């Protein structure tokens, strides 16, 4: 049994599917079902008796202790987080509560559970903390990519709370010998991503005839990681990673935001052409830049390849085509998650641009 926190969100739900598909492990999945957590992400697992869903918050210490006692997992993988930079700028309090206090409560319960295991179970137990490259700050165009030795320099409330949670995880290994591992990933994309993020927002706005907003000049650079590749990297880290270590997970795909959006528009032009024959790229609109917008992130994923043997299977070209096709094939999912509060937030976010 593996305990997943935040397993109804984007990366977490993809990892739950990955475990059910690729391994014989059972999963107990705790998620608070905030706006980005969606039970539709798990709907096709209803018949899988290896998946148990619990609606709950990782800040609930009693829930965590009861769940650990009942299900006795051999590993915990922590995906639970508030994860959108724009939302952290508008309201950082939720990010502090979930990303810092939530991680603390999960660590505390997990350490107590691990301490009470027998020697063999303690040796086999792992705690994997899923973090982000944003904790490292920003890079200039000619700087070397982030390695695991790069100093933390978070520039947004989101990044700062993830950095704080990373430090907590590190401290539990060094203070208590707790077998924790941290992974810092680059920008994920793929199926089931909530459409506040660049790629699904671009797809949804293109198909609904709305403007496709790009911050500033669109030349901010990100390393893009296909979510299925990320899931494979996490599984490999769970099985082969060394406690106390940090592993950077990246796609070796640096692209500007404008390049990404242009690629999506080109695929849509081919797969679902506009009725007027024009390109979806005509809908691109440049809007006022995000406050404190980091210029470039880039991940050096050499360590995880060298020590664990993982390297991404997808190129950006193959991954983005699969991603666009998934959204075209799952318009009912998109309609469900883009209603209500989501629409209100999008209208507010871009109202003055």
C-alpha distance (Angstrom), angle and dihedral (degrees) to the residues before:
residue distance angle dihedral
X1 . . .
X2 3.81 . .
X3 3.80 122.9 .
X4 3.80 114.9 -140.8
X5 3.80 121.0 -168.5
X6 3.79 116.5 -159.4
X7 3.79 91.8 17.1
X8 3.81 96.3 150.0
X9 3.81 93.2 62.3
X10 3.78 128.6 85.6
X11 3.80 105.4 -80.9
X12 3.80 94.4 23.9
X13 3.80 94.8 55.0
X14 3.79 91.4 46.5
X15 3.80 88.8 52.2
X16 3.81 91.8 49.8
X17 3.81 88.7 53.6
X18 3.80 89.3 46.8
X19 3.82 93.1 53.2
X20 3.79 93.6 47.1
X21 3.80 91.1 47.2
X22 3.79 100.5 40.6
X23 3.82 105.4 31.6
X24 3.80 141.4 34.3
X25 3.81 92.5 -121.8
X26 3.79 122.6 123.6
X27 3.80 119.9 -134.7
X28 3.79 134.0 -144.1
X29 3.78 107.5 -164.3
X30 3.83 124.2 -160.4
X31 3.80 117.9 -168.9
X32 3.81 132.3 159.6
X33 3.83 90.8 -148.7
X34 3.78 96.5 -132.5
X35 3.81 116.5 170.3
X36 3.84 94.0 -66.9
X37 3.80 95.5 43.4
X38 3.77 110.0 90.4
X39 3.79 129.2 -179.5
X40 3.80 88.1 -154.3
X41 3.80 85.4 71.8
X42 3.81 86.6 66.8
X43 3.81 100.3 34.6
X44 3.80 96.1 109.9
X45 3.82 89.4 55.7
X46 3.81 93.1 64.1
X47 3.78 91.3 102.4
X48 3.79 94.1 45.1
X49 3.79 108.2 100.7
X50 3.82 88.2 -164.0
X51 3.82 92.8 72.1
X52 3.80 124.0 73.7
X53 3.81 119.3 -178.0
X54 3.81 122.0 -155.4
X55 3.80 120.6 -173.3
X56 3.78 104.4 -140.6
X57 3.78 148.7 113.2
X58 3.80 124.9 -105.1
X59 3.80 87.8 -136.1
X60 3.83 87.4 68.3
X61 3.80 101.5 94.7
X62 3.80 95.0 -173.5
X63 3.80 92.7 51.4
X64 3.79 90.1 51.4
X65 3.79 94.3 49.2
X66 3.81 92.9 45.8
X67 3.81 91.3 48.6
X68 3.80 93.6 49.1
X69 3.79 92.0 47.7
X70 3.80 92.9 48.6
X71 3.82 101.4 42.4
X72 3.83 101.6 27.7
X73 3.81 97.6 -153.6
X74 3.80 122.5 -157.4
X75 3.82 90.3 -144.9
X76 3.80 142.2 16.1
X77 3.80 122.2 -148.3
X78 3.79 114.7 -167.0
X79 3.81 114.6 -150.5
X80 3.82 94.5 145.7
X81 3.80 109.5 122.4
X82 3.74 146.4 121.6
X83 3.77 98.6 -113.1
X84 3.79 115.3 175.5
X85 3.80 117.4 101.9
X86 3.81 95.4 -154.6
X87 3.80 91.9 53.4
X88 3.82 90.3 48.2
X89 3.80 89.8 55.2
X90 3.80 91.9 50.2
X91 3.82 95.2 43.0
X92 3.81 118.6 6.0
X93 3.81 96.6 172.1
X94 3.82 95.6 82.9
X95 3.79 89.1 51.4
X96 3.80 92.4 54.5
X97 3.79 91.5 47.8
X98 3.81 97.3 49.0
X99 3.78 104.4 28.6
X100 3.82 98.4 40.7
X101 3.80 108.4 21.6
X102 3.80 92.9 33.5
X103 3.78 92.7 51.6
X104 3.80 89.9 47.9
X105 3.80 92.7 53.1
X106 3.80 91.5 47.5
X107 3.80 91.8 48.6
X108 3.79 92.1 47.5
X109 3.79 94.2 50.9
X110 3.80 92.2 42.7
X111 3.81 93.4 50.6
X112 3.79 92.3 51.5
X113 3.81 90.5 47.5
X114 3.82 92.2 47.6
X115 3.81 92.5 48.2
X116 3.81 90.7 57.3
X117 3.82 94.8 51.6
X118 3.78 121.5 102.5
X119 3.79 118.1 -101.5
X120 3.79 96.4 -94.1
X121 3.80 93.4 46.9
X122 3.82 91.3 47.6
X123 3.80 91.1 52.0
X124 3.80 92.1 51.4
X125 3.82 98.2 42.7
X126 3.83 119.8 106.2
X127 3.80 135.6 -174.2
X128 3.82 113.4 -159.2
X129 3.80 116.5 -166.2
X130 3.81 114.8 -161.1
X131 3.80 112.3 -146.4
X132 3.79 139.7 158.3
X133 3.79 143.1 -107.6
X134 3.81 88.1 -122.2
X135 3.81 90.1 82.8
X136 3.82 87.7 74.0
X137 3.80 94.4 60.5
X138 3.78 123.1 -138.0
X139 3.81 136.8 -31.3
X140 3.77 133.5 -147.3
X141 3.79 116.3 -121.9
X142 3.82 94.2 -100.2
X143 3.82 97.8 40.1
X144 3.79 120.4 114.9
X145 3.83 114.0 -103.9
X146 3.79 121.5 -94.5
X147 3.78 116.2 -80.0
X148 3.78 125.7 -170.8
X149 3.83 88.3 -97.0
X150 3.80 94.4 58.8
X151 3.81 112.7 119.1
X152 3.78 117.4 -110.0
X153 3.80 113.8 -107.8
X154 3.84 108.8 160.1
X155 3.79 116.1 -169.3
X156 3.83 104.3 -172.1
X157 3.80 132.7 50.5
X158 3.81 87.9 -111.4
X159 3.80 92.8 53.3
X160 3.80 91.7 44.3
X161 3.81 92.7 54.2
X162 3.79 91.5 47.6
X163 3.80 89.7 49.4
X164 3.81 89.4 51.6
X165 3.79 91.1 51.3
X166 3.81 90.8 48.8
X167 3.80 89.9 53.9
X168 3.80 90.9 50.4
X169 3.79 90.8 52.5
X170 3.80 91.4 48.4
X171 3.80 91.2 49.3
X172 3.81 92.3 53.6
X173 3.78 90.5 55.7
X174 3.80 94.8 47.1
X175 3.81 96.6 39.9
X176 3.80 102.2 38.0
X177 3.80 104.4 16.5
X178 3.81 87.4 -117.2
X179 3.84 107.4 169.6
X180 3.80 98.5 -119.7
X181 3.80 128.6 153.1
X182 3.81 126.6 -170.2
X183 3.79 125.2 -151.2
X184 3.80 122.0 -164.7
X185 3.78 111.9 -160.1
X186 3.78 134.2 -169.5
X187 3.83 125.7 -128.0
X188 3.80 109.9 -42.6
X189 3.79 124.1 -150.4
X190 3.78 134.4 174.0
X191 3.81 141.8 84.2
X192 3.82 122.6 -4.6
X193 3.82 97.1 17.6
X194 3.79 113.7 151.3
X195 3.82 107.8 -111.7
X196 3.79 97.4 -119.4
X197 3.82 87.3 84.7
X198 3.79 120.9 86.8
X199 3.81 103.4 -102.3
X200 3.83 101.5 42.9
X201 3.82 90.0 39.0
X202 3.80 88.8 54.0
X203 3.82 92.6 48.5
X204 3.80 94.0 46.5
X205 3.79 95.6 45.9
X206 3.78 92.1 45.6
X207 3.80 93.3 52.7
X208 3.81 93.9 44.8
X209 3.80 94.1 49.5
X210 3.79 96.2 -111.9
X211 3.78 129.0 134.1
X212 3.81 115.9 -85.9
X213 3.83 105.1 -132.3
X214 3.79 120.2 -144.2
X215 3.79 119.5 -176.1
X216 3.81 117.8 -122.0
X217 3.79 114.5 -35.2
X218 3.80 94.4 -21.5
X219 3.79 93.3 -120.9
X220 3.79 96.4 115.4
X221 3.81 106.6 127.5
X222 3.79 125.8 -137.5
X223 3.78 134.2 173.5
X224 3.82 107.7 -123.0
X225 3.81 121.7 -143.6
X226 3.80 122.7 -172.0
X227 3.79 107.8 -128.8
X228 3.83 95.1 -128.8
X229 3.81 88.8 56.4
X230 3.80 89.2 50.2
X231 3.81 90.6 51.9
X232 3.80 90.9 52.1
X233 3.81 89.7 50.1
X234 3.81 92.0 51.9
X235 3.80 91.5 49.7
X236 3.80 90.2 49.7
X237 3.82 90.2 48.9
X238 3.79 91.0 49.6
X239 3.79 91.4 52.0
X240 3.80 101.1 37.3
X241 3.81 109.8 13.4
X242 3.80 121.8 117.5
X243 3.83 117.3 -120.2
X244 3.79 112.8 -111.1
X245 3.79 93.1 26.7
X246 3.80 130.4 116.8
X247 3.80 121.1 -141.5
X248 3.79 124.3 -164.9
X249 3.81 113.0 -145.1
X250 3.80 117.1 -160.8
X251 3.77 139.9 155.6
X252 3.83 99.3 -132.6
X253 3.82 85.1 -125.0
X254 3.80 113.4 121.8
X255 3.80 110.9 -177.6
X256 3.79 135.0 161.1
X257 3.78 116.3 -118.8
X258 3.79 88.7 -114.1
X259 3.81 91.2 53.9
X260 3.79 90.4 50.7
X261 3.79 94.7 49.3
X262 3.80 91.8 45.0
X263 3.81 90.2 52.4
X264 3.81 91.4 51.0
X265 3.80 91.3 48.9
X266 3.79 90.9 50.0
X267 3.81 92.5 52.6
X268 3.81 91.6 47.6
X269 3.81 90.0 49.0
X270 3.79 86.9 59.4
X271 3.80 101.3 36.2
X272 3.83 100.8 38.2
X273 3.82 110.4 8.9
X274 3.78 120.6 -158.1
X275 3.80 112.6 -102.0
X276 3.80 90.6 -122.7
X277 3.81 91.8 55.4
X278 3.81 94.0 -120.1
X279 3.80 124.4 127.2
X280 3.78 121.3 -98.2
X281 3.81 85.0 -128.8
X282 3.80 86.9 77.6
X283 3.82 86.7 72.6
X284 3.82 93.4 61.5
X285 3.80 111.4 119.2
X286 3.81 125.1 -176.1
X287 3.80 111.9 -137.5
X288 3.79 135.4 -173.1
X289 3.79 110.2 -67.6
X290 3.80 122.9 -103.0
X291 3.84 114.0 -99.6
X292 3.81 110.3 -95.0
X293 3.79 92.0 1.4
X294 3.83 109.9 -174.1
X295 3.79 111.1 -126.8
X296 3.78 102.0 -147.3
X297 3.79 141.3 7.0
X298 3.78 121.4 -175.0
X299 3.80 129.3 171.0
X300 3.78 127.1 -147.3
X301 3.81 101.3 -152.6
X302 3.81 95.2 -179.9
X303 3.81 95.4 113.9
X304 3.80 96.6 58.6
X305 3.80 90.2 46.2
X306 3.80 92.4 47.9
X307 3.81 97.8 44.1
X308 3.80 103.2 29.6
X309 3.79 104.5 20.3
X310 3.80 98.2 -122.1
X311 3.79 123.2 142.5
X312 3.83 127.0 159.7
X313 3.79 115.8 -92.1
X314 3.82 95.7 -157.6
X315 3.77 129.3 70.9
X316 3.78 117.1 -148.0
X317 3.79 89.6 -104.6
X318 3.80 94.7 54.9
X319 3.80 94.4 39.6
X320 3.80 96.3 49.1
X321 3.81 91.8 49.2
X322 3.81 90.8 53.0
X323 3.79 89.7 47.0
X324 3.80 96.1 51.6
X325 3.80 90.6 46.4
X326 3.82 91.4 52.1
X327 3.81 91.3 55.3
X328 3.79 91.8 46.6
X329 3.80 89.6 51.4
X330 3.83 94.7 45.5
X331 3.78 105.8 48.1
X332 3.82 91.6 139.1
X333 3.82 88.9 61.2
X334 3.80 90.3 49.3
X335 3.82 92.5 49.2
X336 3.79 90.4 51.1
X337 3.82 96.4 51.8
X338 3.81 97.0 39.7
X339 3.79 96.2 59.6
X340 3.79 131.0 97.2
X341 3.79 116.8 -8.5
X342 3.81 92.9 19.2
X343 3.79 92.2 59.7
X344 3.80 91.6 47.5
X345 3.80 91.0 51.9
X346 3.82 94.2 47.8
X347 3.80 91.3 49.5
X348 3.81 90.8 50.6
X349 3.81 94.3 44.4
X350 3.78 95.6 54.9
X351 3.82 100.5 25.3
X352 3.81 96.4 106.0
X353 3.79 97.7 42.4
